[in-house]
């Protein structure tokens, strides 16, 4: 028995330091929830953003109408956004929208392809809200929530 475990032990002793020094997965990008720079909204909580994106409200806290815009279905940024802001997996978000569509109470947000398209869409429409990687911010939009 001892002879069989010796190679395993030697392997663990040799690979242990190598695995400890191996680069870990890249940290997730910081996300910025954005509105147009022309919007008078300056800050939102994660709960407020979740309510908007899950169609539990269609108004900003100041009473003005809001239209959420999503990144493309299946994009890592979209999955990270929903995970961190709504605490739901892609499957749970899909189920949520299936229920709303089936009951006639709502349609999921329109989608855009990538940070640049999102930023342009939001910048041109003060009543919209979306999200991009924090590094994609520019003066045309305002971050109302940073998601880490």
C-alpha positions in Angstrom: 0.0 0.0 0.0 2.8 2.4 0.9 4.5 1.8 -2.4 1.4 3.0 -4.4 1.0 6.2 -2.4 4.7 7.2 -2.7 4.4 8.2 -6.4 1.3 10.2 -5.6 3.0 11.9 -2.8 6.1 12.7 -4.9 3.9 14.1 -7.7 2.0 16.3 -5.2 5.3 17.6 -3.8 6.6 18.4 -7.2 3.5 20.0 -8.7 2.4 21.8 -5.5 4.8 24.7 -5.9 4.3 24.9 -9.6 0.6 25.1 -9.2 0.9 27.8 -6.6 3.0 29.9 -8.9 0.8 29.4 -12.0 -1.1 32.5 -13.1 -4.7 32.5 -11.8 -7.7 33.3 -13.9 -7.9 37.0 -14.8 -10.0 39.0 -12.4 -13.5 39.9 -13.7 -13.7 43.3 -15.3 -15.4 46.1 -13.3 -18.7 46.9 -14.8 -20.2 50.4 -15.0 -24.0 50.9 -15.2 -24.4 53.9 -17.5 -26.9 56.6 -18.5 -26.5 59.4 -21.0 -24.3 62.3 -19.9 -27.4 64.4 -20.7 -29.5 62.5 -18.0 -30.1 64.1 -14.7 -29.7 60.7 -12.9 -26.4 60.7 -11.0 -26.4 57.5 -8.9 -28.4 54.3 -8.5 -28.2 51.4 -6.0 -27.7 47.8 -7.2 -31.2 47.1 -6.1 -32.7 49.9 -8.1 -30.7 48.8 -11.2 -31.9 45.2 -10.6 -35.5 46.3 -10.5 -35.1 48.2 -13.8 -33.5 45.3 -15.6 -36.0 42.7 -14.3 -38.9 45.0 -15.3 -40.1 45.5 -11.7 -40.1 49.2 -12.5 -40.0 51.3 -15.6 -39.1 54.5 -13.9 -36.0 56.1 -12.5 -36.2 57.2 -8.9 -37.1 60.7 -10.1 -40.2 59.4 -11.9 -38.9 59.7 -15.4 -39.3 56.7 -17.7 -36.4 54.3 -18.2 -35.6 51.7 -20.9 -33.0 49.1 -20.1 -30.6 47.9 -22.8 -28.7 44.6 -22.5 -25.5 43.3 -24.0 -25.9 40.4 -26.4 -27.4 37.2 -25.0 -24.6 34.9 -23.8 -22.0 37.5 -23.6 -19.7 37.1 -20.6 -20.3 40.8 -19.6 -24.1 40.2 -19.6 -23.8 37.1 -17.5 -21.5 38.9 -15.0 -23.9 41.8 -14.8 -26.9 39.7 -14.0 -24.9 37.5 -11.6 -23.6 40.5 -9.6 -26.5 42.9 -9.8 -29.6 40.6 -9.7 -27.9 37.6 -8.2 -29.4 35.4 -10.9 -27.8 32.9 -13.3 -28.5 33.2 -17.0 -31.0 30.3 -16.6 -32.9 32.1 -13.9 -33.0 35.3 -15.9 -34.3 33.4 -18.9 -37.0 31.8 -16.8 -37.9 35.2 -15.3 -38.5 36.6 -18.8 -40.3 33.5 -20.0 -42.8 34.1 -17.2 -43.3 37.8 -18.0 -43.7 37.1 -21.7 -46.1 34.2 -21.2 -48.3 36.4 -18.9 -48.1 39.4 -21.2 -46.5 41.5 -18.5 -43.3 42.4 -20.3 -40.6 41.9 -22.9 -36.9 41.6 -22.3 -34.6 44.5 -22.9 -33.4 45.2 -26.4 -29.8 44.0 -27.0 -26.7 45.6 -28.5 -23.4 44.0 -29.5 -20.5 45.2 -27.3 -19.4 48.1 -25.3 -19.1 50.7 -28.1 -22.6 50.0 -29.4 -24.0 50.2 -25.8 -22.2 53.4 -25.1 -23.5 55.0 -28.4 -27.1 53.9 -27.7 -27.1 55.1 -24.2 -25.4 58.4 -25.0 -28.0 59.3 -27.6 -31.0 58.4 -25.4 -31.2 60.0 -21.9 -34.1 57.7 -20.9 -32.1 54.5 -21.4 -29.8 52.6 -19.1 -27.1 50.0 -19.9 -23.8 48.6 -18.8 -20.3 48.4 -20.1 -16.8 47.5 -18.9 -15.6 50.3 -16.7 -12.6 50.8 -19.1 -15.1 51.7 -21.9 -16.4 54.8 -20.2 -16.1 58.1 -22.0 -17.6 61.6 -21.5 -20.8 60.8 -23.5 -22.1 58.6 -20.7 -22.2 58.7 -16.9 -21.6 55.8 -14.6 -24.4 55.6 -12.0 -23.2 52.4 -10.4 -19.8 50.6 -10.4 -20.1 46.9 -10.1 -17.1 45.0 -8.8 
